Amino acid sequence: MNAEPTPRPETLTQTHPALGILRLAALSASPDWAPDDETLDLMFEQVETGALAGLTPAEVWPELARGLMGPAPSNMLRALYACGALAEVLPEVAGVFGVPQIADDPPQVDIGLHLLRVLDEAARCDAPLPVRFAALVMNVGKSDSPPEHLPVHYRHVERGQPRIAAMCERFGVPAECRELALLALAECERVHRVSEIRAGPVAAMLDRLGAFDRPQRYAQLMTLCACDYRAYQGRSARDYPKAALLDIALAACAGIDAAARSADALQEARAAAIAAAFRSERWSDSRA
């Protein structure tokens, strides 16, 4: 594949200034080039003059998608953030920078900086656009969590759903990007917490994730969860343990004839098969 030509500051004047800002940021999603101080200053000046105000979301999306699909998508976000454009075109994403989230070691991470690492993990495994878009937006509900609760983010899913839906509507993103982003918002943290102690909830989770009837979407979600896991310090070379656990559960259900059973009977059969594979109980006292 032919490499992108090395961009120049003149890009800001050769095209619409606002498009030039986005184009340079998108082209910087490469390990071979990043805007120098002169270019960033020029981008900042254009943002300060309000150049982005006249740009339509339909013009913004192709440049965002271009940068997200680059080999180093974090560079695009860094460039947009540095020149002030991120707050203009993606205020929901800009809002998560500087917000803490629980981690292992260290005990907290900046959600925005973590997001950059997740995007680069997604690029390293050549993830498709839906995975990268979901990584970009799945934490937007955490930007305004009550300060007294930080670094915990109660009810961020409820806050995040309308924001993701609004961004997708605004930019006209593909339906598969929207679906995976909303699924990741609701399920990624649950996948990180999944356990073999009770098999029934694992069966229910696999059903929710589309493991039985939408294998491509399920695979994309697991790719995203693995990237999110590896983006934490000290995990970049590790396999994602929850993926292995869910692979065992999914394999245990492979021989069950879904067409011959009612929904309840199918769920019970899957729970029993997973319990046998895990050597665990099927259900707790509550199936919530």
Secondary structure, DSSP 4 states (H G I P E B T S, - for coil): -PPPPPP-TTHHHHS-HHHHHHHHHHHT-BTTB---HHHHHHHHHHHHTTGGGG--HHHHHHHHHHHHTSS-HHHHHHHHHHTT-HHHH-HHHHTTTT-EEE-SSSSEEEHHHHHHHHHHHHHHTT--HHHHHHHHHTTGGGTT--GGGTT--TTHHHHHHHHHHHHHHHHT--HHHHHHHHHHHHHHHHHHH--SSBHHHHHHHHHHHTTTT-HHHHHHHHHHHHHHHHTSTT-TTS--HHHHHHHHHHHHTTT--GGGS-HHHHHHHHHHHHHHHHTSBS--S---
